[in-house]
Amino acid sequence: MKIKLSIFTIIACLLFASSSCTKNQSTDFEAKINVKGIISEKIYITVFGDKEDVNLVYNTPEKPVVSAQNGIFTIKGTLTEPAVIRVSFSDDKQLYKMAGRGYFPVKCMNLWFIATPGKNLNIIGDLTGKDFVALYPSQDKENKILAELNGKMMPLINDGGNISVKLATDTTLAEQQKVELKQQSDELDKKVAAIRENFIKEHPSSIAALWLMEDMLIRKQIEVSALEPILEKVDAKYHTNYFYISVKNRVEGAKNAAVGAQCPPVKGTDQSGNEFDITSLRGKYVIIDFWGTWCGACLAGMPDMKAFRDKHSDKVQIVGVAKDTDIEAWKKCIEKNQMDWPNILIGTGEADYASKFNVQGYPTKILVDPDGKIIYRTSGESKEFYNIAKSLITKQ
């Protein structure tokens, strides 16, 4: 009996210790960055992951900006799970692919790394004379995997970006030269695509690969069917991660929210604080409008959408689903644009409707019939949506 009691006591202590370690695990994160050759004094930060669980400390809390001096700055804060951080030296457009007043947005003009709870990073590099961020942090396992990807991919993306600039700005190019440059650009695109696809197959159980899978889906760089067998190989320890859940939801959403499918559940708190459920609109055609306060095309299309609804008010209702985090700005935008229909915010996890409906661009409009079946969907703002929608709702 004493031996059994002792064994039980040891096991209980070990379990308690394990539980204590889990509860007390640090969520602090800090990246000290020292990059020579950078003249930007304002560094812009973008977080990819569960933004609600990431709290970075900025010098200007209202904006994702930190101050730099001679390329030296620190990014710090707390997070509960790994996130991908994009660092942009865009204050002076030093590494931008400029073409007149515009530029070609390419990933290689940014610094990328993975932030993990309880882990600090020291990122040191020299970009003097470089025209892209040839710097790939690799201090821990997750960042080593990301560095492997970026070390292969970014130089090719940079070459492609330079070709785009040359084609857009060099007025001395002969037609044959333009054709040859375009061919070179196409070949670079194919090589980058092959690198991406090989990478997610070789490293499915990694934050870098899961982030890349989501990015590729959003940018329509891979078919959903190609991701299904890769997702099956992801280690179970990643199954609670934001990126895994997002990709899984998108893969399922591509089927569940396709034309002909029954519309997935849409619930939330609307702009007036009332609980909303799309099933309350059964009996009417419903336009689900995925939009954002930051989306110029979305806002420009609101009058046409409202006019269509008003013209067919006996048959049609609108539901807005916004990709926003600033609730006050969202409410003000709704009021300013007289959006007198139910609006909810895109949630997270199982309530992430952008993933659930595999939204790959904004605006995305989905037309649901009175029985709750999806009968049409499109991305982008176009009057053609209303022509097709009119033909569909007047069939009955």
C-alpha positions as CSV (number, residue, x, y, z in Angstrom):
1,M,0.0,0.0,0.0
2,K,2.8,2.4,0.9
3,I,4.5,1.7,-2.4
4,K,1.3,2.3,-4.3
5,L,0.7,5.5,-2.4
6,S,4.3,6.7,-3.2
7,I,3.9,6.1,-6.9
8,F,0.5,7.9,-6.9
9,T,2.1,10.8,-5.1
10,I,5.0,11.0,-7.6
11,I,2.6,10.9,-10.5
12,A,0.4,13.6,-8.9
13,C,3.4,15.8,-8.4
14,L,4.6,15.4,-11.9
15,L,1.1,16.2,-13.3
16,F,0.9,19.3,-11.0
17,A,4.4,20.4,-12.1
18,S,3.4,19.9,-15.8
19,S,0.2,21.9,-15.2
20,S,2.1,24.7,-13.4
21,C,4.6,24.9,-16.3
22,T,1.8,25.2,-18.8
23,K,0.0,27.9,-16.9
24,N,3.2,29.9,-16.2
25,Q,4.6,29.6,-19.7
26,S,5.8,33.0,-20.8
27,T,3.8,34.8,-23.5
28,D,6.4,37.6,-23.8
29,F,8.2,38.1,-27.1
30,E,11.0,40.4,-28.2
31,A,12.9,40.8,-31.4
32,K,16.0,43.0,-31.4
33,I,16.8,44.0,-34.9
34,N,20.0,45.6,-36.2
35,V,20.1,46.0,-40.0
36,K,22.8,48.1,-41.6
37,G,22.0,49.9,-44.7
38,I,18.4,50.8,-43.7
39,I,17.6,54.5,-43.8
40,S,13.9,54.3,-42.8
41,E,13.1,55.8,-39.4
42,K,9.6,54.4,-39.3
43,I,9.2,50.6,-39.4
44,Y,5.7,49.3,-40.3
45,I,4.7,46.0,-38.7
46,T,2.0,43.5,-39.9
47,V,0.9,40.5,-38.0
48,F,-0.3,37.3,-39.7
49,G,-2.1,35.0,-37.3
50,D,-4.7,35.3,-34.6
51,K,-4.5,39.1,-34.2
52,E,-6.7,39.1,-31.1
53,D,-4.1,37.1,-29.2
54,V,-1.1,39.3,-30.3
55,N,-0.4,42.5,-28.4
56,L,2.7,44.3,-29.7
57,V,4.2,47.3,-27.9
58,Y,4.5,50.2,-30.3
59,N,6.0,53.6,-29.8
60,T,2.8,54.9,-31.4
61,P,0.1,52.5,-30.1
62,E,-2.6,53.8,-32.5
63,K,-0.5,52.6,-35.5
64,P,1.6,49.5,-36.1
65,V,4.8,51.5,-36.3
66,V,8.1,51.4,-34.4
67,S,10.9,54.0,-34.6
68,A,14.3,53.0,-35.9
69,Q,17.7,54.7,-35.8
70,N,20.4,53.5,-38.2
71,G,18.5,50.3,-38.8
72,I,18.2,49.5,-35.1
73,F,14.8,48.9,-33.5
74,T,12.9,46.5,-31.3
75,I,9.6,44.7,-31.7
76,K,8.1,43.3,-28.5
77,G,4.9,42.3,-26.9
78,T,2.9,39.2,-25.9
79,L,1.3,36.5,-28.0
80,T,-0.3,33.1,-27.1
81,E,0.7,31.2,-30.2
82,P,3.2,31.7,-33.0
83,A,2.5,34.4,-35.5
84,V,4.2,35.5,-38.7
85,I,5.6,39.0,-38.6
86,R,6.2,41.2,-41.7
87,V,8.5,44.2,-41.3
88,S,8.3,46.9,-43.9
89,F,11.0,49.5,-44.4
90,S,8.5,51.6,-46.4
91,D,8.9,55.1,-44.8
92,D,11.1,56.2,-47.7
93,K,10.3,53.4,-50.1
94,Q,14.0,52.4,-50.1
95,L,13.4,48.8,-51.2
96,Y,10.2,49.3,-53.2
97,K,9.9,48.4,-56.8
98,M,8.8,51.9,-58.0
99,A,7.2,52.6,-61.3
100,G,6.4,56.3,-61.4
101,R,4.2,57.1,-58.4
102,G,3.1,53.5,-58.0
103,Y,5.0,50.4,-57.1
104,F,4.9,46.6,-57.5
105,P,4.1,45.0,-54.2
106,V,6.5,42.1,-53.8
107,K,7.3,40.0,-50.7
108,C,11.0,40.5,-51.0
109,M,10.8,44.1,-50.0
110,N,10.0,43.0,-46.4
111,L,11.7,41.2,-43.6
112,W,9.8,38.1,-42.5
113,F,10.1,36.1,-39.3
114,I,8.1,33.9,-36.9
115,A,7.4,35.2,-33.4
116,T,6.9,32.5,-30.7
117,P,5.6,33.0,-27.1
118,G,8.5,33.0,-24.7
119,K,11.3,33.2,-27.3
120,N,13.4,36.2,-28.1
121,L,15.2,36.9,-31.3
122,N,18.3,38.8,-32.3
123,I,18.2,39.6,-36.0
124,I,21.4,41.1,-37.4
125,G,22.1,41.8,-41.1
126,D,23.5,44.2,-43.7
127,L,21.4,45.3,-46.6
128,T,23.9,48.0,-47.8
129,G,23.7,48.1,-51.6
130,K,20.8,45.6,-51.7
131,D,17.6,46.2,-53.6
132,F,15.6,43.7,-51.6
133,V,15.6,42.3,-48.0
134,A,18.1,39.4,-48.4
135,L,17.9,38.6,-44.7
136,Y,16.4,35.3,-43.4
137,P,16.4,34.9,-39.6
138,S,17.0,31.3,-38.5
139,Q,17.5,31.3,-34.7
140,D,15.0,28.6,-33.9
141,K,13.4,25.6,-35.6
142,E,10.4,27.4,-37.0
143,N,12.4,30.3,-38.3
144,K,15.0,28.0,-39.9
145,I,12.2,26.4,-41.9
146,L,10.9,29.8,-43.0
147,A,14.5,30.8,-43.9
148,E,14.8,27.8,-46.1
149,L,11.7,28.9,-48.0
150,N,12.6,32.6,-48.3
151,G,16.3,32.0,-49.1
152,K,15.1,30.2,-52.3
153,M,12.1,32.2,-53.1
154,M,12.9,35.9,-52.4
155,P,15.8,36.3,-54.9
156,L,13.6,35.0,-57.7
157,I,10.8,37.3,-56.6
158,N,13.2,40.2,-56.6
159,D,14.4,39.4,-60.2
160,G,10.7,39.3,-61.3
161,G,10.0,42.6,-59.6
162,N,13.0,44.2,-61.3
163,I,11.7,43.0,-64.7
164,S,8.3,44.4,-64.0
165,V,9.8,47.8,-63.2
166,K,11.9,47.7,-66.4
167,L,8.9,46.8,-68.5
168,A,6.9,49.6,-66.9
169,T,9.5,52.4,-67.0
170,D,12.1,51.7,-69.8
171,T,10.7,53.5,-72.9
172,T,13.7,52.4,-75.0
173,L,12.8,48.8,-75.0
174,A,12.1,47.3,-78.4
175,E,9.1,45.0,-78.8
176,Q,11.3,41.9,-79.0
177,Q,13.0,42.9,-75.8
178,K,9.7,43.3,-74.1
179,V,8.6,39.8,-75.3
180,E,11.9,38.3,-74.0
181,L,11.6,40.0,-70.6
182,K,8.0,38.9,-70.3
183,Q,9.1,35.3,-71.0
184,Q,11.8,35.6,-68.3
185,S,9.2,36.9,-65.8
186,D,6.9,34.0,-66.6
187,E,9.7,31.5,-66.1
188,L,10.5,33.1,-62.7
189,D,6.9,32.9,-61.7
190,K,6.9,29.1,-62.5
191,K,10.0,28.6,-60.5
192,V,8.6,30.4,-57.5
193,A,5.4,28.4,-57.8
194,A,7.3,25.2,-57.8
195,I,9.3,26.3,-54.7
196,R,6.1,27.1,-52.8
197,E,4.4,23.8,-53.7
198,N,7.5,21.7,-52.9
199,F,8.0,23.5,-49.6
200,I,4.5,22.8,-48.3
201,K,4.8,19.2,-49.2
202,E,8.2,18.8,-47.5
203,H,7.4,20.8,-44.4
204,P,3.6,20.5,-43.7
205,S,4.1,20.5,-40.0
206,S,5.5,24.0,-39.6
207,I,4.2,27.5,-39.0
208,A,5.9,28.6,-42.2
209,A,4.1,26.0,-44.4
210,L,0.7,26.6,-42.8
211,W,1.0,30.4,-43.2
212,L,2.0,29.8,-46.8
213,M,-0.9,27.5,-47.5
214,E,-3.3,30.1,-46.3
215,D,-1.5,32.8,-48.3
216,M,-1.6,30.7,-51.4
217,L,-5.3,29.9,-51.0
218,I,-6.2,33.6,-50.6
219,R,-4.1,34.5,-53.6
220,K,-5.6,31.7,-55.7
221,Q,-2.1,30.2,-56.2
222,I,-3.2,26.6,-55.4
223,E,-6.3,24.5,-55.9
224,V,-8.1,23.4,-52.7
225,S,-8.0,19.8,-53.9
226,A,-4.2,19.9,-53.9
227,L,-4.1,21.0,-50.2
228,E,-6.3,18.2,-48.8
229,P,-3.7,15.4,-48.9
230,I,-1.1,17.9,-47.5
231,L,-3.3,18.9,-44.6
232,E,-3.7,15.2,-43.6
233,K,0.1,15.1,-43.0
234,V,0.1,18.0,-40.5
235,D,1.2,16.9,-37.0
236,A,-1.6,17.0,-34.5
237,K,0.2,19.5,-32.3
238,Y,-0.5,22.1,-35.0
239,H,-4.2,21.4,-35.2
240,T,-5.1,24.2,-32.7
241,N,-3.0,26.8,-34.5
242,Y,-4.7,29.7,-36.3
243,F,-3.2,28.9,-39.7
244,Y,-4.1,25.3,-39.6
245,I,-7.7,26.1,-38.6
246,S,-7.9,28.8,-41.3
247,V,-6.6,26.5,-44.0
248,K,-8.8,23.6,-42.9
249,N,-11.9,25.9,-42.8
250,R,-11.0,27.2,-46.3
251,V,-10.6,23.8,-47.7
252,E,-14.0,22.8,-46.2
253,G,-15.5,26.2,-47.2
254,A,-14.6,25.7,-50.8
255,K,-17.0,22.8,-50.8
256,N,-19.5,23.9,-48.2
257,A,-19.9,27.4,-49.7
258,A,-19.8,26.5,-53.3
259,V,-22.7,27.2,-55.7
260,G,-25.3,24.6,-55.1
261,A,-24.4,24.0,-51.5
262,Q,-26.6,24.9,-48.5
263,C,-25.4,28.2,-47.0
264,P,-23.2,27.6,-43.9
265,P,-24.4,29.1,-40.6
266,V,-23.9,32.9,-40.3
267,K,-24.4,34.3,-36.8
268,G,-23.1,37.3,-34.8
269,T,-23.9,40.6,-33.1
270,D,-25.0,43.3,-35.6
271,Q,-24.1,47.0,-35.5
272,S,-27.0,47.7,-33.2
273,G,-26.0,45.1,-30.7
274,N,-28.7,42.6,-31.7
275,E,-28.0,38.9,-32.2
276,F,-28.3,38.0,-35.9
277,D,-28.8,34.6,-37.5
278,I,-29.1,34.3,-41.3
279,T,-31.8,31.7,-41.0
280,S,-34.1,34.5,-39.8
281,L,-34.1,35.6,-43.5
282,R,-35.3,32.4,-45.0
283,G,-38.0,33.1,-47.6
284,K,-36.0,35.9,-49.2
285,Y,-33.0,36.0,-51.4
286,V,-30.0,37.2,-49.4
287,I,-26.9,38.9,-50.7
288,I,-24.0,38.1,-48.3
289,D,-21.5,41.0,-48.8
290,F,-18.0,40.4,-47.6
291,W,-16.5,43.9,-47.2
292,G,-14.2,46.1,-45.1
293,T,-14.0,49.8,-44.2
294,W,-10.5,49.8,-45.8
295,C,-11.8,48.5,-49.1
296,G,-12.4,51.3,-51.6
297,A,-14.1,49.0,-54.2
298,C,-16.4,47.7,-51.4
299,L,-17.6,51.2,-50.4
300,A,-17.8,52.4,-54.0
301,G,-20.2,49.6,-54.8
302,M,-22.5,50.1,-51.8
303,P,-25.0,52.5,-53.6
304,D,-25.5,50.0,-56.5
305,M,-26.1,47.2,-54.0
306,K,-28.5,49.3,-52.0
307,A,-30.4,50.4,-55.1
308,F,-30.7,46.8,-56.2
309,R,-32.1,45.8,-52.8
310,D,-34.5,48.7,-52.8
311,K,-35.8,47.8,-56.2
312,H,-36.4,44.2,-55.2
313,S,-37.2,44.8,-51.5
314,D,-40.0,42.3,-51.5
315,K,-37.6,39.6,-52.4
316,V,-34.0,40.7,-51.5
317,Q,-32.2,41.4,-48.2
318,I,-28.5,42.2,-47.6
319,V,-26.2,40.9,-44.9
320,G,-22.8,42.6,-44.5
321,V,-19.8,40.6,-43.1
322,A,-16.9,43.0,-42.4
323,K,-13.2,42.2,-42.1
324,D,-12.5,44.8,-39.5
325,T,-11.2,45.0,-36.0
326,D,-11.9,48.7,-35.1
327,I,-15.5,48.4,-34.1
328,E,-16.1,52.2,-33.8
329,A,-14.7,52.8,-37.2
330,W,-16.9,50.0,-38.6
331,K,-20.0,51.5,-37.0
332,K,-19.3,55.0,-38.3
333,C,-18.7,53.6,-41.8
334,I,-22.0,51.8,-41.7
335,E,-23.8,55.0,-40.6
336,K,-22.0,57.2,-43.1
337,N,-22.8,54.9,-46.0
338,Q,-26.4,54.4,-44.8
339,M,-26.0,50.6,-44.8
340,D,-29.4,49.9,-43.3
341,W,-29.1,46.1,-43.3
342,P,-27.7,43.7,-40.7
343,N,-23.9,43.8,-40.5
344,I,-21.6,41.6,-38.4
345,L,-17.9,41.3,-38.1
346,I,-15.8,38.4,-39.4
347,G,-15.0,36.3,-36.3
348,T,-12.1,34.0,-35.5
349,G,-11.7,30.2,-35.3
350,E,-14.9,28.4,-36.1
351,A,-16.6,31.8,-36.6
352,D,-14.1,33.0,-39.1
353,Y,-16.5,33.5,-42.0
354,A,-13.8,34.6,-44.4
355,S,-12.4,31.0,-44.0
356,K,-15.7,29.3,-43.8
357,F,-16.8,30.8,-47.1
358,N,-13.2,30.7,-48.6
359,V,-13.3,34.4,-49.3
360,Q,-10.3,35.2,-51.5
361,G,-10.9,38.8,-52.3
362,Y,-12.9,41.9,-51.3
363,P,-15.7,42.5,-52.0
364,T,-17.1,39.0,-52.3
365,K,-20.8,38.7,-52.9
366,I,-22.7,35.5,-52.4
367,L,-26.4,35.1,-53.4
368,V,-28.5,32.7,-51.3
369,D,-32.0,31.6,-52.4
370,P,-35.1,31.6,-50.2
371,D,-34.4,28.0,-49.2
372,G,-30.9,28.8,-48.0
373,K,-29.0,27.4,-51.1
374,I,-26.1,29.3,-52.6
375,I,-27.0,30.1,-56.2
376,Y,-24.2,32.5,-57.2
377,R,-21.0,34.1,-55.9
378,T,-18.4,36.4,-57.3
379,S,-15.3,38.5,-56.2
380,G,-14.7,42.1,-57.1
381,E,-17.1,44.9,-57.7
382,S,-19.0,44.6,-61.0
383,K,-22.5,45.6,-62.2
384,E,-22.6,42.2,-63.8
385,F,-23.4,40.7,-60.4
386,Y,-26.7,42.6,-60.4
387,N,-27.6,41.5,-63.9
388,I,-27.1,37.9,-63.0
389,A,-28.8,38.3,-59.7
390,K,-31.8,39.9,-61.3
391,S,-32.1,37.0,-63.8
392,L,-31.9,34.5,-60.9
393,I,-34.5,36.1,-58.6
394,T,-37.0,36.7,-61.4
395,K,-37.0,33.0,-62.5
396,Q,-39.6,32.3,-59.7
